[in-house]
Structure formats: structure tokens, C-alpha cells
Amino acid sequence: MSSASPARSPLLCAEGAGEALWFLGTLSTIKSSGETTGGRVSVVETLAAQGPASPMHLHRREDEWFYVMEGDLTFWVGGQVIEAPAGSFVYGPRDIPHTFTVASEEARFLLATEPAGFFDAFVRAAGEPAARREIPPAPTEPPDIAGLTALAATYGMEILGPPGIPS
């Protein structure tokens, strides 16, 4: 009898489970990854406070989608502004610049990428294990943009600008 590959086996990651990381000011919990799905899909549950959440960037290797579970997000995808309240689904194809902000006091959303193995690995490399399953304390120093940009490039992403919706 052969063992099933991760891509062909069921996966359960229950509420409160998953690899919890503090990543770019958010609590990001990896619910599925390249390792657990045979490279097919990564899903990261994210809890974030109001304000800019992502630098302007694009993905060269994967498509990205968001499902807003609680709160409100505002996206900028390829020049289009999209208001996304709870229950909204937003798709961001690879090679299209995008960013988003949390418009409500807090938001909880799923962020998925297909194929897996790039974004989830970047979250691990740029994040740190969460001391608690909550939004991390505010940073005391500005982020190392040059270092983050170089790290992102190793995972097929390009950081194009600062966080926030362009005017």
C-alpha cells in the first residue's frame, strides 16, 4: 500500500490551528501551504488593524484571492479601487500590481495563492512566530524596505511602492 501524497489527502486545519506568524503588522495564520497541498494552494487567515496592510506589489508566479470574513478592506488592483465589505471575494491575477488597506477598525480575511509554495514561504521568511494569537504590537522602527524588497524577489514578487491606496 502506498502512502497518499499531500495533494491527494484531505486536510483539516481547525479554528485556532495553523502556523501563527506576525507578518507586516498582521497576525497571519498559515492554514494550508505548499507542503500540505502538494504545491496546489496556500491559505493564510489574516487579522489586521485599520490602515495600510500591504506594499504595492505584484506576484510573478501565482494568482491571489481574498475572502473578507469580518470588517472592510479597500483594494487597488491594476488601477481599480474595490471596496470589499465582509462577505466579499476579490481576485488578483498574477502580474497585476495591487495593494490593500483595512478600512474598518479590524478585519479578518482569507488570503489564498495558487500555486502554493511561494507566498506562504515568503510569509514564513519575513514573519516571526506569533507570541500570541493577536495583532502584534506596533513596530518601534520603520521596516527595512530594501531587505523586504530583496526577500520578496526571491519568492517571485516585486514590491513596487509603499503601503496604501495610490491617489
Buried (B, 14 or more C-beta within 10 A) or exposed (E): EEEEEBBEEEEEBEEEEBBBBBBBBBBBBBBBBBBBBBBBBBBBBBBBBBEBBBBBBBBEBBBBBBBBBEBBBBBBBEEEEBEBBBEBEBEBBBEBBBBBBBBBEEBBBBBBBBBBBBBBBBBBEBBEEBEEEEBBEEEEEEBEEEEBBEBBEEBBBBBEEEBBBEE
